[in-house]
Amino acid sequence: MWKYLVGGAVGVLVVVLGILYVSADRESMLAAEFRDGSGYLTVPLEGGVTAYKDMGPKDAVPLVIVHGATLGSIAYEAYYAPLLAQGYRVISYDQFGRGFSDRPEAPFTIDMMRTQLLGLLDHLEIERAALYGVSFGGAVIARFAAAHPERVRALGFQVPLISVESTGLGAMLGVPVANRFFSRVIVVPAIIERGESFGTDTDEQRRVVTHFKQQFEVEGTERMMRQMFVGDAMSSRLEDHAAIAAADIPTQFVYATDDPEILAETVEEAIALYDTPDVHTYTGGHFFSATRQDELAAKLAAFFKANGA
């Protein structure tokens, strides 16, 4: 009797979980549909189509903005005008798996992101660029600069991901079969809730949050978000920073001492590898920059220009 009761209960649970999984599916369009009418330029690179913007004089110093793990390039549009006013050629793009770019079938890795950036620079015929990476974008430009120092003029890191403490999240998402359920029902809603903390006080912030949430309707977004946590994308970048410091690339760090996501001590561990880094600290958490773009752009431009970039 108990065997049948338990078996029945398990069967009901499986059905309920199956219904929950299907009903939580947000994906209903292709990346090409999402970027249609976006105003972004596109280029087919290794892995898929990359959506980007290329602004300012083509003979000016190129400055590439590299976004974080979840918020796409649209979140950094407030940097465009002040950096263009400083005379830079400003380039911004969506990394694979986010924003208007494709969601490749290949596993999400840090070197996929490095290769995408390299391919974009090659497409634009840019030999050397100044790079500005935010959060996970900081990990991407660190990996890029360590592998291709000859392609880098200077680096700016804002709340850069250096290393993350191991949590139950990676283990949860690493369980075969169950990982898809966890990512759809638990992880993606948590990521969306986090993205909403970017702020909704201004029209710009509301537009960014709306776009951020819409990207989860693109097929493949959930899969790539899941792979971001279980692959090497968020592995330690300390060796890369040691290589950058050895190459003597001018480097600026801007971070929040009260950031609950990118812990100050991890950033300071990377900073300690450099002889003369330009360092600026703030308070206000991970998204402290949301209303300080003009100020941060001015500091970045001043540092880059002082170092010939």
C-alpha positions, 0 to 999 in steps of 0.5 A, a space after each residue: 500500500 505505502 509503495 503505491 501511495 509513495 509512487 503516486 505522490 512522486 508521479 503527481 510531484 513530477 507532473 506538477 514540476 513539469 507543468 511549472 517548468 513549461 509555464 516558466 518558459 519565457 523564450 519566444 523569439 530568435 535573436 534576429 527578431 529581438 534586434 530587428 529595428 534596434 539600430 545596432 550594426 551587426 557582423 557575423 563572427 566566430 560563434 554568431 552575429 554580434 550586435 554593436 555600435 561604432 560612434 565618433 571619428 574613425 581616426 580617433 582613439 577607439 574606446 570599447 565599452 564591455 558590459 557585465 554578466 546580465 545587463 547588455 550594452 544598452 545599460 551603458 549608453 549614458 557613457 557615450 556622449 561624455 566619451 565622444 565629447 572627449 574625442 574618442 571613437 566609442 564602440 559598444 557591443 553585446 556579448 554573446 548570450 545577452 542583448 541583441 547578439 546571438 546565443 551560440 550553441 557552443 559552451 559559454 566560456 571566458 575565451 568565447 568572450 575574448 574571441 568575440 572581442 578580438 573578432 570585433 576589433 579585427 572586423 573594425 580594423 582596429 589594431 589597438 584599443 582602450 578597453 573599459 570593462 564593467 563587472 563581468 566585462 572586467 573579467 573579459 577585458 582582463 582575459 583579453 589584455 593578458 592574451 593580446 597585450 599588443 592590442 591594448 592601449 589602456 584599461 579601465 575596470 569598473 567593479 571588475 569581477 576578479 574571483 567569486 566564492 564557490 556557492 551552492 548555485 554552481 553545484 545546483 546547476 551542475 546536476 544533469 537534468 535538474 539543472 534546467 529546472 533550477 535555472 528556469 524556475 529559480 536562477 533566471 527569476 533571481 537574475 531578473 530581480 537583481 537586474 531590476 535593482 539597477 533602478 527605475 527612478 529615471 526614464 533611462 533606468 526604466 528603459 534599461 530594465 525593460 530591455 534587460 527583462 525582454 532579452 530573456 524572451 530570446 531563445 538560448 538566453 536561459 541556456 547561456 546564463 546557466 552555462 555562465 555559472 557552471 563553466 569557466 567564465 567566472 573563474 579567477 582572473 588573478 593570473 591575467 591581472 599579473 600578466 597585465 601588470 607585467 606588460 605595464 599596461 596603464 590601468 584604472 580601477 573604480 569600485 565600491 567598497 560596499 559592493 555585496 557582489 564584487 567584494 572589495 577585497 577581491 578587487 584589492 587583491 588584483 590592485 596589489 599586483 600593479 605598481 602604479 594603478 589609478 584607483 578610485 573608490 565609492 560607496 553605493 553597491 554594485 550599481 553605484 555608477 547608475 547616476 555617475 556616468 559623467 563623472 566616471 567618464 571624465 575620470 576615465 578619459 583623463 587617465 587614458 589621455 594622461 597615458 597616451 590613450 
